[in-house]
Amino acid sequence: MFSFAVDVKEWASKNMVTGLLYKKVAVEKPKEEITPEQFSMFINQNSVKNDKQNYWANVLMYYTGMRVSEMQQITKADYIEIEGIKCVSVNTLEEGKSTKTETSKRNIPLCEAVLALGVWDEKPVMKNGLNSIMDKISKSYKAVGLKRS
C-alpha cells in the first residue's frame, strides 16, 4: 500500500519501507563442525569430566544437535521410548517450557554411541541456568583452542 502511495500517487518522495530492506544477505561467520577428535579431546578435559552437568550438556549437544536452551529444559520425563527406540523429547508439555519455533518440537532418537556413555541410565537434566551452562561450555572449548559461542 505504501509503495502505491509513493510510486503511483507520488504522495511521498521516498519509500521508507524499501529503504529498510537488506542490501547484502550473507553468512558473516559460517559455523564449523566439531570433529570427533576435537570432541574427544574436549570431553576428556578434567574440567568437563569432573562436572556432570558440563559433561552431559556437551554429550547431548554433540550427539543430538540440541540447542542449549532446549537442553536446559529437559526433564527426566523427556527421556521416552517410542516403539522400542530410546529418544529425548524437546517439547512444551510443561509450564515454562518453550522452543525457538514450533518445528523445534521433536523427539530425537539417541544413537548407540550416546547410549553407550550411559545417558539412558543417568537421564541427565540441567540444574543450572542457561547462562551458566553456556559459560561452562564456552570456557571448555577455549581450553582446547576451539572458538565457539
C-alpha positions in Angstrom: 0.0 0.0 0.0 2.8 2.4 0.9 4.6 1.6 -2.4 1.3 2.5 -4.2 1.2 5.8 -2.4 4.8 6.6 -3.3 5.2 5.2 -6.8 1.7 5.7 -8.3 0.2 8.6 -6.4 3.5 10.3 -5.7 2.2 11.5 -2.3 5.6 11.0 -0.7 9.1 11.5 -2.3 10.7 8.4 -0.7 9.6 4.9 0.2 10.9 4.4 3.7 9.8 0.7 3.6 12.0 -0.3 0.7 14.9 1.6 2.3 14.8 -0.9 5.2 15.4 -3.9 3.0 18.6 -5.8 3.4 21.2 -4.9 0.8 23.5 -7.8 1.3 22.4 -11.1 2.7 25.3 -13.4 3.7 26.6 -15.5 6.5 29.2 -13.5 8.3 30.7 -16.2 10.4 30.0 -19.7 9.0 29.6 -22.4 11.6 32.3 -25.1 11.8 31.6 -28.6 12.8 33.4 -30.2 15.8 35.4 -33.2 14.6 35.3 -36.5 16.6 38.9 -35.9 17.5 38.2 -32.4 18.8 35.2 -33.7 20.7 37.2 -36.5 22.3 39.9 -34.0 23.3 37.3 -31.6 24.6 35.3 -34.2 26.6 38.3 -35.7 28.3 39.4 -32.4 30.0 39.3 -32.6 33.8 37.0 -29.6 34.0 34.5 -31.4 31.8 34.8 -34.9 33.2 34.5 -33.8 36.8 31.5 -31.6 36.2 28.5 -33.9 35.3 26.4 -31.1 34.0 29.1 -29.8 31.7 29.8 -33.3 30.5 26.3 -34.3 29.7 25.5 -30.9 28.2 28.3 -31.3 25.7 27.5 -35.0 25.0 23.8 -34.2 24.3 24.6 -31.2 22.1 27.2 -33.2 20.2 25.1 -36.3 19.6 21.6 -34.7 19.2 22.2 -31.2 17.9 20.0 -29.7 20.7 20.3 -26.0 21.4 21.5 -25.1 24.9 18.1 -23.5 25.6 16.3 -26.8 24.7 18.7 -28.9 26.7 18.3 -26.7 29.7 14.6 -27.5 29.8 14.9 -31.3 29.6 13.4 -33.2 32.5 13.7 -36.9 33.3 10.2 -37.4 31.9 11.5 -36.2 28.5 13.6 -39.4 28.1 11.0 -41.5 26.3 10.8 -44.8 24.4 8.9 -44.8 21.2 8.3 -48.3 19.6 11.5 -49.6 21.3 13.6 -46.6 20.3 15.1 -44.5 23.1 14.6 -40.8 22.5 14.8 -37.4 24.2 11.8 -35.2 23.6 12.1 -31.5 23.0 8.6 -30.3 23.9 6.5 -27.6 25.5 4.2 -30.0 27.5 5.1 -28.5 30.9 4.5 -24.9 32.0 7.5 -22.7 31.5 9.0 -24.7 28.6 9.4 -23.1 25.2 11.0 -23.7 21.9 12.6 -21.3 19.3 10.0 -22.3 16.7 7.0 -24.6 16.5 9.0 -27.0 14.3 11.7 -27.2 17.1 9.4 -29.6 19.0 10.7 -33.1 18.2 11.7 -36.5 19.5 15.4 -37.1 19.0 16.4 -40.8 18.7 19.5 -41.5 20.8 22.3 -43.2 18.9 24.3 -46.2 20.2 27.3 -44.0 20.9 25.4 -41.8 23.4 23.6 -44.7 24.9 26.9 -46.5 25.4 28.0 -43.4 27.5 25.1 -44.2 29.9 22.8 -41.3 29.1 19.7 -43.6 29.4 20.7 -44.8 32.9 21.7 -41.2 34.0 18.9 -39.3 32.2 20.7 -36.1 32.9 18.9 -32.8 33.5 20.5 -29.3 33.7 20.1 -27.9 37.1 21.9 -24.6 36.5 20.6 -21.7 34.4 21.1 -21.2 30.7 23.9 -18.6 31.1 25.8 -20.9 33.5 25.7 -23.8 31.1 26.7 -21.7 28.1 29.6 -20.1 30.1 31.0 -23.6 31.1 30.7 -24.9 27.6 32.5 -21.8 26.1 35.3 -22.0 28.6 35.8 -25.6 27.9 36.0 -25.0 24.2 38.6 -22.2 24.7 40.7 -24.5 26.9 41.3 -26.8 23.9 41.7 -23.9 21.4 38.3 -24.0 19.8 36.4 -20.8 19.2 32.7 -21.5 19.7 29.9 -19.5 21.1 
